[in-house]
Amino acid sequence: MKKKHFFHEELREGIFLISCKEWEMGKATINTYLIVGREKAVLVDAGLGASELKEYAQQLAGVPVMLVLSHGHFDHTGAVNEFEDVWIHPEDALILGKNIIKFLPSRKITAKIHYLMEGDELSLGDRTLQVYNIKGHTAGSIVLYDQKTKTLISGDSVCRRVFYIDGNKYPINRFFHDLMKVDQLDFTGVCSAHDRFLLPKSQIRHMIDVISDGIYHSNITIHILGRKYFQVKHGSGPEDPKFIDFSAPIVSREQLKLEVDDFFKKSGYQPIPEGASHE
């Protein structure tokens, strides 16, 4: 089935990646994920703005579809107003539709907003999705865990590109702690919002190792929308499965170093030695 620009791929039983050409940004992609149960389905995120996403997801699912947002950024909320209702963490409901990037206008959200908190469960009939909060990329970022297929739908929390927009607002030791909380779950694959393939469970520890080391040692500086950031790059490029691209405001770097130290001290976490496998 194809409708206009959309296409889909079933990555695991009843879990469909939905995307389109209009959502490609260089080597990065933007994806939504449809998780289909016997009685209803959940669409995670609403893309960048191509129209008729709801209709496409509904036809693919064959059961009622509810929209859940992994967080409130513009590239995950484009088609929100095609839905009557939307579910989101209350902290990210505060930024939904707001102009958080200078060149983007704010817009009115017409969908009725419902809250999702860590510990909530979404029952789809023959499968249940569990909600976990990972404070880091945003305050209200969530991931969904599907025990049926042992899959994590991660938004921008477990990923290969980490934009730590507000470096002093969400301590990175809290981000790492939340990642390790999710790492305790029994899952074998991660559906990231910006990759069209499953990431391995080892991505969590790989992220922590690369980012924590880069906070200390990276010498790359970039400018984004008039702000100065330091950047951590790992791997030979986006085609490399071990690719990581992390950036945070340079003014927050010394504080981030303290938070990394605090995480290692309090958690007892041991980085994987360079050259060893995370598997």
N, C-alpha and C positions, 0 to 999 in steps of 0.2 A: 504494500500500500504506500502510495506517495501522494501528498497533497501540497501543491505548489512547491515551496522550497524545502520542506522538511524531509528527513530520512530517519530511519531508526535501525538499531541493531540489538538483538537480544544477547546480552553479555552473560547472564545466568538465568535459570528458570524463572520466568515471570518478571525479570528486570531488564528493561529496555532503555538504552541510550537514545535520546532524541536530540537532533541538532539540525543545523542548516548552514549553507555556505555564508550567509550574511553574518553568522556569528563567529567567523574565523578572524583572528587578530594575529597575523603573521604565523608563527609556529604554534601559538596557543589557540585552543579552541574553546568554545563555550558549549556546555552540554546541560540538558535536563535529564532526569531519570524517572521513568515510570515503573512503579512496582505494583504488579497486578495480583490481586487476591480473588477469591471466589465471589465475594460480595461487593467489594469496592476496590479502588486503586488509589495510590498516592502519587502525585507528580511532584518531584522535588525540584524546585526552582522554576523560573518563568522566562529564562533567557534574556536576550538583549532587546527584543522588541518586534520581531517578525510576527505578523498577525496570524490568527486562527490556530494558535498553538493548542488552545483548549479543545477545539473540534478535532484536531489531529490526534491528541492524546485520548480523547473520548472514544473515537472510532477504533483505535488500537486496543484499548482496554476492554471495551464491551460491557463495562460496569461503571457505576458512578465514580467520578474522579475528584478527589480533593487536592487542593494546592497547598503544599508545605514549602516554606522558604528556609534554606540553610542559613541565610542571613539577609540583610537588607540592602546590599549594594546594587547599583543600577544594572550591572550585567547579569543579575539573577532575578530581576523583578520586572522585566520588560512587559510581559503579558498579564500582569497581576489583575488589571481591570477587565480582563475577559472573564474573570471568575466572580461569582457573587460573594464568596468567602475565601479567606486566606488564613493559614495558620503560621505563626512566627513566634520566636522567643520575645518576651515583652521588652527586653533591652534593645533589640533590633527593630521592634515596632516603632521606636522613637526616631529612627533614621529612615524609615520606609517612605519613599517619595521625596525625601529632602535633598537639597543641593549640597552634597558633600565634596563635589569636585567643581572647580570654578566655572568650567565651560558648559556644565549641564544644568538645565533649568529644573526647578522643583516642579512637582506635579501632584495633583489631587488624587488620592487613592479612594476609589469608589467601592472596592471590595470591603466587606465586613471583616474586621480583624479579630482573630481568635488567638489566644496565647497557648504556647507549648513550653513546658518546663522539663528540666531533667527529671527522669523517673516516669514521665508520661508514656503511655503505650497507645499505638494506633492499631486497632484490630481490623484486618481486611477479610476476615472469614476463615481462611485456612493458613494465614500467616499473620504475625504480629511484629510491628516495628517498634523498637525501643528508642527513646530520645535521650541523648547525652549532650550537655553543654560544654563547649570548648572555648574558653574566653581567650582571645588572642588576636586573630584577624579582625574580629569585632567583638564587642562585649557579649552579644547574644548569638554567636555562631553555634549551630547545632549539627550533630551527625545522627544518622539513623542506622540502627543495627537490625539486620534481617537474619534471625537465627535459622530460618528455614534453609537458606542457601549459604549461610556463614559469610555474609557480605556486609560491608560498611559503606554507606552512602555519605560522602564526607564533605561536600561543598568545597570550601577553600581552606579547610582545617588540616586534613591529611592529604598532601598534594606534593607537587614538585616546584610550584611557584608560590612563595610566601611573601606577601606585601604587608609588612608590619607597620601600618600607617601611623599609628599613635604610639611611638616607642615607649613613652613614659606613662601612658594611660593604662595599659594592661601588662603587668609585670610578666616577663618572659618565663620566669620560674613557674608562674601559675599556668601559662600555656603548656610548658613541658609536663607539668604535673597532670593536667587534664588529658594530654596525649597519652601518658603512661596509664592513666585510669582506663582509657578506651583500649589500650594495648592488652589489657587483661582479658578482654572478650575473646571468645573462640571464633575468629573470622579468618578467612583465607584470601580475601580480595577486597580492594578498595575502589569504589566508583568516585573518581575525582571530577570536579566540575570543569576542569580545563585539560583533560587528557582523554583520548578516545580508546583507552585500553585499561584493563584492571591493573592497579598497582598492588604489589605484594604487601602482606602484613608488616614485613621488615621495613617498610617505608617510614614508619613512625620513628624507630630508632635511628634510621639513616638521617632523617630530618634533624633530630636532636643533635646527633654527632656533628653533622656538617655545619649547622647553624651556630652551635655553641663554639666550635673551633673558629669559624669565620668571624664571629663577633670580636674575637681577640686578634685575629691575624689578617683579615682581608684588608687590602689597601686600595680597593676600587671605590671611587666616588662618582656619583651620578646626580643629575638634577631632574626632578619630576615636579611639574607645575609650580616652578619657582622655589621649591624647597630642596635642600641638599641632603642626600641620602648616602649611606655607605651600602655597598652591595657585596653579597657573598655568592660566588658562582662555583659550581662543582660539576665535573663531567665535561665531556667534549662538545656538548650542545644538546638541544631538545630531543634529538634522535637517540641519545644515550639514556638508557633506563635509569642510570644513577644521577641524572641531571637534577640539580637543585639551583634555584635562583631565589635568594632572600634579600630583601632590602628593608632598611629602617632609617628613620631620621638620624643624621649624624650627631645631632645635639643630644640624643638619648644614649649614645654608645657607652659612655662610662657607667651609666646606671644599669644598662643591660649586662655589662660585665659583672657587676655586683650581684645581679639576679641570677646569672648563670652559676656563679660560685655558690650562691645560696642553695640553688637546686641540687647541685652535686653534693653539697655538704649534708643537706637534710634528707635527701632521697636515697643516698647510697648508690646512685646510678653510676655505672661503669661504662664509659664509651668503648665501642669496639675498636681494637687496635687497627691502625691504618693498614690496609691490604687484606685484612680478615673479612670474612663474609658475615652479613647480618642474618643470613638464613639459619 
